[in-house]
Amino acid sequence: MKKMILFSFLVFMSLCSFPGCEKALDNSGFIPEFVYDGSGEDIGNEQLGETVPDNVPVDQVKVISFNVRVGTGDKNTKNAWDLRKKAIGPLLTKENPTVFGVQEAIKEQMDYMKQVLPDYDAVGVGRDDGVEKGEHMSIFWKRDVVIMEKSGTFWLSQTPDVPSKGWDANYYRTATWAIFKVKATGERFFYMNTHLDHQARLARENSILLICDKLRELNPEGYPAILTADFNSKTTDAIFDPLKLVMEEARAAAPVTDNLGTFNGWGTSDSVIDHIFCSGFSILSYRTIRDVYLGVQYASDHYPISAMLKFPQAD
């Protein structure tokens, strides 16, 4: 009898030595191989995922908005930046955006993305000091496709030219903007990327009004324009009414689109709070990107979103 008990115990211990016996991903049915035990290393499906870069014709612009989740969060969890960052390079290389905007990226994350995306340059500053401290709402552009001619950053506040909090916002909030010229055609476009406050409705409302003013002020030539952000609001909210007078929402206007959530909350949410707006373009398609790379289910607690836009002269 003792031998039988000992044998059963040894079988049980041997089974538990395999990945998956203890902690599992919340949606483990999707990637059953992934296990994180807090050791700092993940045991996952290392299959790279699709790698052939998407084709972007010279008369079109592909834009992506991506809240990468601040790198100091989620320490010692399966969602830590050091575990999920390996998906960023292959994901964006495959998507092949002309330009993309990030939210919540601290210097460490900016440095990493510049390293794994050598075909891109970036512009943006830390929101806390206007240099490197704090989160960046930076813009990346593909160097061999477009030239960045002018750029800047302003704060979502009553004093937009200096680091400052606006209205009843909880944090400093910035918007980065740039004017680009397409090398192959000479077409120019304006791009702004930002992140609205997550709790203060008054701050979001006034930030939209400020952004509308800045769209006119910073783009006096009236180039086709793009605005990307984690707006922390659904577009049914009345705060978007002034913006809808001057720009279209890509998700709603695109003939090819989806209705998927953008904030996943590491599998706990499915809300639509990240958006792409534009003016002066024909909107061809919109997509919420949920592809998996190197076994990473969630590259962030937000899914990146993309839109394909066409210059009107090419219609």
C-alpha positions in Angstrom: 0.0 0.0 0.0 2.8 2.4 0.9 4.5 1.6 -2.5 1.3 2.5 -4.3 0.9 5.8 -2.5 4.6 6.7 -3.2 4.1 5.8 -6.9 1.0 8.0 -7.1 2.8 10.9 -5.5 5.7 10.6 -7.9 3.4 10.5 -10.9 1.6 13.6 -9.6 4.9 15.5 -9.1 6.2 14.5 -12.5 3.0 15.9 -14.1 3.3 19.1 -12.3 6.8 19.6 -13.6 5.4 20.5 -17.0 4.3 24.0 -18.0 0.7 24.6 -17.4 0.2 22.8 -14.1 0.2 26.0 -12.1 -0.5 29.4 -13.4 -2.3 29.8 -16.8 -3.2 32.7 -19.0 -6.7 33.9 -18.5 -7.6 32.9 -22.0 -5.5 29.8 -22.0 -7.7 28.1 -24.5 -6.3 30.5 -27.1 -2.6 30.0 -26.3 -2.5 27.0 -24.1 1.3 26.8 -24.1 1.8 30.1 -22.3 2.6 30.0 -18.6 4.2 32.6 -16.5 5.5 31.7 -13.0 6.9 35.0 -11.9 10.5 34.1 -12.7 11.0 36.8 -15.3 11.0 34.3 -18.2 8.0 33.1 -20.1 7.4 29.6 -21.5 5.5 30.2 -24.6 4.7 29.4 -28.2 7.7 30.9 -29.9 6.1 30.8 -33.4 6.8 34.2 -34.9 3.5 34.9 -36.7 3.1 36.4 -40.1 6.2 38.2 -41.2 5.7 39.5 -44.8 5.2 43.3 -44.5 1.9 44.7 -45.7 2.0 46.5 -49.0 1.3 50.3 -48.8 0.9 52.0 -52.2 2.7 55.3 -52.6 -0.7 57.1 -53.0 -1.8 55.8 -49.6 -0.9 56.3 -45.9 -1.2 53.6 -43.4 -1.5 54.9 -39.8 -1.5 53.0 -36.5 -2.4 54.2 -33.0 -1.0 52.1 -30.2 -1.2 52.6 -26.4 1.8 50.4 -25.5 1.0 50.4 -21.7 3.6 52.2 -19.5 6.6 50.0 -19.0 6.8 50.5 -15.2 3.4 48.8 -14.7 2.6 45.1 -14.3 5.9 44.2 -12.6 6.3 40.5 -11.8 3.3 39.5 -13.8 2.8 37.8 -17.1 2.0 41.2 -18.6 5.3 42.9 -17.7 7.0 44.9 -20.4 10.1 42.7 -20.4 7.9 39.7 -21.4 5.6 41.2 -23.9 8.0 43.7 -25.7 9.3 41.0 -28.0 6.0 41.1 -29.9 6.4 44.8 -30.7 9.1 44.6 -33.4 7.5 41.8 -35.5 4.0 43.2 -35.2 4.9 46.6 -36.5 7.3 45.3 -39.1 4.5 43.2 -40.5 1.9 46.0 -40.4 4.4 48.3 -42.1 2.7 51.6 -41.2 3.8 54.8 -42.9 3.4 56.5 -39.6 2.3 55.4 -36.1 1.6 57.1 -32.8 2.2 55.6 -29.4 0.7 56.5 -26.0 2.2 55.8 -22.5 5.7 55.1 -23.8 8.4 56.0 -21.3 12.0 56.5 -22.4 13.0 52.8 -21.9 10.2 51.8 -24.3 11.0 54.5 -26.8 14.6 53.3 -26.9 13.5 49.7 -27.4 11.2 50.5 -30.2 13.8 52.6 -32.0 16.2 49.6 -31.6 13.8 46.9 -33.1 12.4 49.2 -35.7 15.5 50.6 -37.4 13.6 51.8 -40.5 11.7 54.3 -38.4 12.6 57.7 -36.9 10.6 59.2 -34.0 9.7 62.6 -32.5 8.2 63.4 -29.1 9.0 64.4 -25.6 8.3 63.3 -22.0 5.1 64.8 -20.8 6.4 65.7 -17.3 9.4 67.9 -18.3 9.2 68.4 -22.1 12.4 66.4 -22.5 12.5 62.7 -21.5 10.7 62.4 -18.1 7.3 60.7 -18.1 5.2 59.2 -20.8 5.7 60.1 -24.5 2.9 60.6 -27.1 5.5 60.1 -29.8 5.1 59.8 -33.6 7.2 57.3 -35.7 7.6 57.5 -39.4 9.1 55.3 -42.0 12.3 57.0 -43.1 12.4 55.8 -46.7 8.7 56.7 -47.4 8.2 60.1 -45.9 10.2 63.1 -44.8 9.3 64.9 -41.5 9.3 68.6 -42.3 8.0 70.2 -39.1 7.0 69.0 -35.6 6.2 70.0 -32.1 4.4 69.2 -28.8 1.8 71.0 -26.8 0.2 70.3 -23.4 -3.6 69.7 -23.1 -4.0 72.6 -20.7 -4.7 76.3 -20.4 -1.0 76.9 -20.9 -0.2 74.5 -23.8 3.3 75.8 -24.5 4.8 74.6 -21.1 4.6 71.4 -19.1 1.3 71.7 -17.3 -1.9 69.9 -16.2 -5.2 71.0 -17.8 -8.5 71.7 -16.0 -9.0 68.9 -13.5 -6.8 66.3 -15.2 -4.9 63.8 -13.1 -1.7 63.9 -15.1 0.2 66.0 -17.6 -1.2 65.2 -21.1 0.5 66.1 -24.3 -0.1 66.0 -28.1 2.7 65.6 -30.6 2.2 66.7 -34.2 4.2 66.7 -37.4 3.9 67.6 -41.1 5.2 64.9 -43.5 6.0 64.8 -47.2 5.7 61.6 -49.2 9.0 61.1 -51.0 7.5 59.4 -54.1 4.7 61.9 -54.8 5.4 65.1 -53.0 2.0 64.9 -51.2 2.0 66.4 -47.7 -0.1 65.5 -44.7 -0.5 66.6 -41.0 -0.5 64.1 -38.2 -1.3 64.6 -34.5 -1.1 61.9 -31.7 -2.3 62.3 -28.1 -3.8 60.7 -25.0 -6.7 62.2 -23.1 -7.2 62.0 -19.3 -8.7 58.8 -18.1 -10.8 60.2 -15.2 -11.6 63.8 -15.7 -14.4 64.4 -18.2 -13.9 68.2 -18.0 -10.3 67.7 -19.1 -11.3 65.5 -22.0 -14.0 67.9 -23.1 -11.6 70.9 -23.1 -8.8 68.9 -24.6 -11.0 68.1 -27.6 -11.7 71.8 -28.0 -8.0 72.7 -27.8 -7.1 70.0 -30.3 -9.7 71.4 -32.8 -8.1 74.8 -32.4 -4.6 73.4 -32.8 -5.6 71.4 -35.9 -6.4 74.8 -37.6 -3.5 76.7 -36.1 -0.8 74.1 -36.9 -2.0 73.1 -40.3 -2.8 76.4 -42.0 -2.2 75.0 -45.5 -5.1 72.6 -44.9 -3.1 69.4 -45.7 -5.0 66.1 -45.3 -4.9 65.5 -41.5 -4.8 62.5 -39.1 -5.5 62.4 -35.4 -4.8 59.3 -33.3 -5.3 58.8 -29.6 -6.3 56.8 -26.6 -9.3 59.1 -26.0 -10.5 57.2 -23.0 -14.0 57.7 -24.4 -16.4 56.2 -26.8 -17.1 58.3 -29.9 -20.8 58.4 -28.9 -19.8 60.8 -26.1 -20.9 64.4 -26.8 -17.3 65.6 -26.2 -16.5 64.5 -29.8 -19.1 66.7 -31.4 -16.7 69.6 -32.1 -14.2 67.2 -33.6 -16.8 65.5 -35.8 -17.5 68.8 -37.4 -13.9 68.9 -38.9 -12.8 65.2 -39.1 -14.3 61.7 -39.8 -13.9 58.7 -37.6 -12.1 56.0 -39.6 -13.9 53.1 -37.9 -17.3 54.4 -38.8 -16.5 55.8 -42.3 -14.4 52.9 -43.7 -16.1 50.5 -46.1 -14.0 47.7 -44.6 -14.0 47.9 -40.9 -14.8 46.0 -37.6 -16.5 46.6 -34.3 -14.0 45.0 -32.0 -12.9 46.5 -28.7 -9.6 48.3 -28.4 -9.0 48.2 -24.7 -8.5 44.6 -23.6 -7.5 45.1 -20.0 -5.4 42.0 -20.3 -8.5 40.0 -21.1 -10.9 41.7 -18.7 -12.4 44.4 -21.0 -13.6 44.9 -24.6 -14.3 48.7 -24.8 -13.7 51.0 -27.7 -11.7 54.0 -26.5 -8.9 54.2 -29.1 -9.8 56.0 -32.3 -8.4 57.3 -35.6 -9.9 60.5 -37.1 -8.9 62.1 -40.4 -9.8 64.8 -42.9 -8.9 65.3 -46.6 -8.4 61.6 -47.2 -10.5 58.8 -48.7 -10.8 56.2 -45.9 -10.3 52.7 -47.4 -10.2 50.5 -44.3 -10.0 50.3 -40.5 -8.7 47.3 -38.4 -8.3 46.4 -34.8 -5.0 44.4 -34.7 -5.3 41.2 -32.6 -2.6 39.1 -34.2 -0.2 37.0 -32.0 3.6 37.2 -32.3 6.0 34.9 -30.5 3.3 33.6 -28.2 2.5 37.0 -26.7 -1.3 37.2 -26.4 -1.3 40.8 -25.3 1.4 43.1 -26.5 -0.4 45.7 -24.4 -3.6 46.2 -22.5 -4.7 48.0 -25.7 -4.8 46.5 -29.2 -3.2 48.6 -31.9 -5.6 50.0 -34.4 -4.9 50.9 -38.1 -6.4 52.7 -41.0 -5.6 52.8 -44.7 -6.0 56.3 -46.2 -5.8 57.5 -49.8 -4.9 61.0 -51.0 -7.9 62.5 -52.8 -5.9 63.5 -55.9 -5.4 59.8 -56.6 -9.1 58.9 -56.8 
